[in-house]
Amino acid sequence: METNSLGTIHDPQLIAYYGREYVDDLKRNNPSVFIDEVKANRFFENPEWVIHQKNPALKQVIADKYRLLTQESGVSVYVRKDLL
């Protein structure tokens, strides 16, 4: 399934689909750092709707594998626990 990015944040089915894709990519690629800048991004009318904590699977991956390193101006930087 392919779509434009605007559709992925307004269509509930696309939000669910791309949320799963994102979590699968995160698990597969295991990045060293996870940066959540949704609250700093003025694009979203209500950033609380799209923060990573709203996606249970993503929230779990971040809780299991990452530790919050710093938070500033709406940007949260997480580092993989095995690198600390």
Rosetta silent file (secondary structure, phi, psi, omega in degrees, C-alpha in Angstrom):
SEQUENCE: METNSLGTIHDPQLIAYYGREYVDDLKRNNPSVFIDEVKANRFFENPEWVIHQKNPALKQVIADKYRLLTQESGVSVYVRKDLL
SCORE:     score description
SCORE:     0.000 S_00000001
   1 L     0.000  126.716  177.678    0.000    0.000    0.000 S_00000001
   2 L  -124.609  147.507  179.002    1.428    3.365   -1.000 S_00000001
   3 L  -158.513  175.671  173.792    0.035    6.817   -0.382 S_00000001
   4 L   -82.793  162.265 -174.576    1.121   10.392    0.170 S_00000001
   5 H   -67.690  -29.561  178.710    2.279   11.389    3.635 S_00000001
   6 H   -63.082  -40.313  178.439   -0.724   13.630    4.307 S_00000001
   7 H   -63.536  -30.520 -177.173   -3.029   10.647    3.932 S_00000001
   8 H   -71.695  -16.681 -179.949   -1.038    8.650    6.448 S_00000001
   9 L  -104.586   -1.352 -179.606   -1.825   11.095    9.243 S_00000001
  10 L  -118.982  -25.612 -177.932   -5.547   11.511    8.550 S_00000001
  11 L   -95.124  116.697 -177.357   -6.832    8.095    7.484 S_00000001
  12 H   -55.340  -37.692  179.004   -7.173    5.714   10.473 S_00000001
  13 H   -66.942  -38.830  179.152   -6.470    2.634    8.331 S_00000001
  14 H   -71.775  -36.593  176.398   -3.317    4.206    6.938 S_00000001
  15 H   -58.778  -46.073 -179.995   -2.218    5.360   10.373 S_00000001
  16 H   -65.137  -45.647 -178.704   -2.496    1.772   11.610 S_00000001
  17 H   -60.742  -52.912 -177.467   -0.808    0.316    8.528 S_00000001
  18 H   -71.448  -25.401  172.983    2.144    2.706    8.518 S_00000001
  19 H   -63.038  -44.213  177.342    2.436    2.486   12.287 S_00000001
  20 H   -64.730  -43.000  178.505    3.022   -1.260   11.957 S_00000001
  21 H   -59.672  -42.684 -179.262    5.454   -0.698    9.081 S_00000001
  22 H   -62.997  -45.382  179.647    7.396    1.832   11.158 S_00000001
  23 H   -63.751  -42.775  178.018    7.672   -0.518   14.149 S_00000001
  24 H   -61.294  -42.702  177.659    8.778   -3.383   11.899 S_00000001
  25 H   -63.305  -41.925  179.815   11.424   -1.147   10.305 S_00000001
  26 H   -61.932  -43.967  178.576   12.620    0.012   13.717 S_00000001
  27 H   -65.636  -42.019 -177.041   13.005   -3.588   14.932 S_00000001
  28 H   -68.835  -40.131 -174.635   14.726   -4.687   11.742 S_00000001
  29 H   -92.755  -21.097  174.167   17.185   -1.776   11.546 S_00000001
  30 L    47.639   58.554 -177.460   17.801   -1.306   15.281 S_00000001
  31 L   -63.958  153.344  179.997   18.986    2.336   15.076 S_00000001
  32 L   -68.822  -32.656 -174.396   21.345    3.671   17.723 S_00000001
  33 E  -131.074  142.242  172.620   19.186    6.720   18.373 S_00000001
  34 E  -121.943  123.682 -179.167   15.444    7.393   18.292 S_00000001
  35 E  -116.615  122.207  177.227   14.412   11.051   18.116 S_00000001
  36 E  -106.275  107.851 -177.708   10.842   12.088   18.798 S_00000001
  37 L  -116.954   18.332 -177.069   10.358   15.644   17.618 S_00000001
  38 H   -58.643  -42.892 -178.454    6.604   15.581   17.135 S_00000001
  39 H   -68.316  -22.966  178.854    5.934   18.085   19.926 S_00000001
  40 H   -87.521  -14.830 -175.756    8.446   20.511   18.418 S_00000001
  41 L   -87.228  119.368 -178.018    6.938   20.172   14.941 S_00000001
  42 L   -77.004   -0.555 -179.281    4.291   22.819   14.227 S_00000001
  43 L   -66.013  -34.638 -174.848    2.831   20.660   11.449 S_00000001
  44 L   -91.149  129.281  176.941    0.505   18.814   13.814 S_00000001
  45 L   -63.913  -42.563  178.932   -2.536   20.590   15.246 S_00000001
  46 L  -131.219   91.112 -176.651   -2.518   18.246   18.227 S_00000001
  47 H   -61.382  -21.679  179.345    0.846   16.503   18.589 S_00000001
  48 H   -61.684  -21.707  179.246   -0.499   14.421   21.487 S_00000001
  49 H   -74.314  -24.500 -171.975   -2.381   12.361   18.876 S_00000001
  50 L  -121.056    6.100  177.188    0.771   11.242   17.100 S_00000001
  51 L   -62.388  156.008 -173.966    3.466   10.986   19.775 S_00000001
  52 H   -62.793  -23.389 -179.784    5.157    7.596   19.848 S_00000001
  53 H   -68.598  -16.091  179.220    3.457    6.710   23.139 S_00000001
  54 H   -78.573  -17.684  177.728    0.093    6.527   21.303 S_00000001
  55 L  -100.260  106.763 -174.632    1.256    3.501   19.301 S_00000001
  56 H   -54.877  -40.966 -179.024    1.388    0.614   21.816 S_00000001
  57 H   -67.787  -41.943  178.332    3.881   -1.445   19.797 S_00000001
  58 H   -67.160  -42.514  177.202    6.189    1.523   19.233 S_00000001
  59 H   -56.864  -41.565 -178.946    5.899    2.569   22.857 S_00000001
  60 H   -67.614  -43.041  178.847    6.941   -0.949   23.898 S_00000001
  61 H   -61.034  -45.232 -179.454    9.968   -1.063   21.576 S_00000001
  62 H   -64.698  -43.299  179.759   11.180    2.299   22.867 S_00000001
  63 H   -64.296  -38.632 -177.103   10.616    1.286   26.503 S_00000001
  64 H   -75.367  -39.768 -168.513   12.389   -2.050   26.034 S_00000001
  65 H  -110.351  -12.247 -172.950   15.377   -0.982   23.952 S_00000001
  66 E  -126.695  155.368  174.668   15.943    2.736   24.521 S_00000001
  67 E  -124.639  135.892  177.990   16.644    5.148   27.355 S_00000001
  68 E   -64.904  122.603 -179.250   15.695    8.817   27.290 S_00000001
  69 E   -94.548  -45.000 -179.156   18.927   10.779   27.048 S_00000001
  70 E  -157.964  155.825  175.408   17.619   14.338   26.856 S_00000001
  71 E  -137.707  128.758  179.745   14.497   16.416   26.288 S_00000001
  72 E  -157.184  131.512  175.701   14.520   19.997   25.131 S_00000001
  73 L    52.365   40.815  178.074   12.061   22.262   23.308 S_00000001
  74 L    82.090    4.844  178.855    9.722   19.391   22.486 S_00000001
  75 E  -109.949  126.315  177.616   12.471   17.095   21.202 S_00000001
  76 E  -112.471  128.433 -179.372   13.160   13.820   23.009 S_00000001
  77 E  -113.054  122.289  178.805   16.366   11.931   22.230 S_00000001
  78 E  -113.064  143.882  177.958   16.555    8.252   23.122 S_00000001
  79 E  -122.222  141.802  178.161   19.670    6.057   22.901 S_00000001
  80 E   -56.293  134.414 -176.554   19.731    2.277   22.673 S_00000001
  81 H   -60.356  -35.368 -177.768   20.323    0.827   26.138 S_00000001
  82 H   -70.672   -8.278  178.747   23.056   -1.532   24.964 S_00000001
  83 H   -98.506   -6.165 -178.975   25.146    1.485   23.911 S_00000001
  84 L   -92.293    0.000    0.000   25.083    3.174   27.293 S_00000001
